[in-house]
Amino acid sequence: MRTPTGGSPGELGQLEGNDSVFGPEIGDFSGQGGGDRSDEAEDASMKTGTTTVGLKTEDGVVLATDMRASMGYMVSSKDVQKVEEIHPTGALTIAGSVSAAQNLIKSLKAEVRLYEARRGENMSMQALSTLTGNFLRSGAFLIVSPILGGVDENGPHIYSIDALGGTTEEDYTVTGSGSQFALGVLEQQYEEGLSLDEAESIAGNAIKTAIERDLASGNGINVAVVTEDGVDVTRYDDVDDMI
């Protein structure tokens, strides 16, 4: 699977000297704080307007995203992977600043590997959701609104995590500029006992609906299916190919 590129270490910021937030198992940030950014700089940064969705089933979770990134009023990329494996049985979707999201993903991957090396076991999804929320609360990652999905010894989990680090576990959730359109589809079609194939189809319908109404979403879909066996990410240039 492809790892996002770009973003410099200096964009990560620091934890304002409070290294105890994450406990003794967690490493330190590198780089320096960037301070306030002007409106012009913010408009010039690449963002994912985005629609991302996550659904939980009895056998695993499904995460789906569109593939468009914008810069101001321009489509800056038609091939952005907004869902990434960050854990052997966990993945994260991104919505918001591309640079900050890339650095968040890199930091989470590093901390998951460090945890596994020190403790000899994989981090639980609850611990990973807490870590992600703590990273966002630090203020070092600008504006990113992820969905975390994964499977651990307690079963499948979907976590909605807001840009300030608030974390809630859900059966299904959405983020991004097209979220209101996608949520309407999930509200109508989601039910308990879905198979992974059914969840994929519902996720595809939700993304397709958002693409048709949200200008910042489009250009195909990436779908991650996460089970106890691992993370499988598939790209579809046409959403209809997966529905």
C-alpha positions, 0 to 999 in steps of 0.5 A: 500500500502507498504511504502519503508523501510530503510534509516536513518534520518542522510542521509537526510542532511540539507539545509545549513542554508537556511530554508526560501527556502520553506516558512513558511508552510514547516518544517525543515530537521532532521539529519546531512549532510553526506559530499562527498562519495567515489566511493567505497561507491557509488558502494556499495549503492543500486540503482534502475537502473530502468525504470519508465514512466508516462502518462496523460489522461483526467481522470487521470494519469498512472505511471509504474515502473519495480521492480529491484534494483542493487548494482554495477553489482549485482541484489540486489533486485527483489521486489522494489516498485518504485512508492508510494502514497505521496498525497491523489491524487498523486504518485511519481516514483523513479529512482536513490539511493534507500536510498535517494528516500526512505527519499525523499518519507517520507519527501514529505508525511510529508510535504503534511500532514502538509500542509493539517493540517495547511490550511485545503485543499490538496496541488495542484500538481503544489505546490507539484512539486515545493516542490519536486524540492526544496527538490532535489535542496537542495542536501540532497537527492543525486541522485534521478530522480522522476516522479510526477503524480496526479490530483487536481482541475485543472485536471490530471498532469504529472511532469518530475523532474530531479536530480537537481530539474528542473521541467517540466509538460508533457503529458508523460515522462520517467526516469531511465537507460531504459528510451530511450527504453521506450520513443520510445514506448511512442512516437509511441503509445501515443495520446490525448484522451487515456482512463486509460485502454489504458494508462496502456497498453501503459505503460506496453509495454514501461516497457516491451521493456525497460526490454528486452534491459536494464540490470538494469530493470526487475523482474515485474512491479508496476502500479499506476492509479491516479484519483480524487478518489485516488491512486491505485497501482497494482503489476504484477510479469509478465508484460504480465499479464497487457498488 
